[in-house]
Amino acid sequence: MKKNGILITMVLLLTITAFSCGSSSSGSSPSDAVETLFKHIKAKDYDKAMSLFYFEEGEELSEADMQKVKALLMAESEEYEKKGGLKDIEIVEETVDSDGTSGEVDFKIIYGNGDEDKRNYDTKKVNGKWKLEM
């Protein structure tokens, strides 16, 4: 009987963990897209970070533009390292327009040395996923 209780508890914990991990997809909200961007930058996975951007017209980035963005992300990452690296991202406010296809995210970047920068991104839903405006 006791083994069944432990087994049920373990299954419940695994289920809860699986659902909570699944909800942090980069496409589920504008804030998730911003958090995912900085997760990729922190991991120095610039190719995945680039996939989160779009041009103002809603178009995906061309190959040449992707290389430019990658260079910018790498340079920005170096600047973060000068401040002790990325410690955390704090979402201050997220707004989504009534049509549910565009929004804005205000956030703080918290560096390893304790410095903070306030920033924001305009966002748009492109092909069902939230993207950050270039």
Secondary structure, DSSP 8 states (H G I E B T S, - for coil): -HHHHHHHHHHHHHHHHHHHHHTT-TTS-HHHHHHHHHHHHHTT-HHHHHTTEE-TTS----HHHHHHHHHHHHHHHHHHHHTT-EEEEEEEEEEE-TTSSEEEEEEEEEETTS-EEEEEEEEEEETTEEEEE-
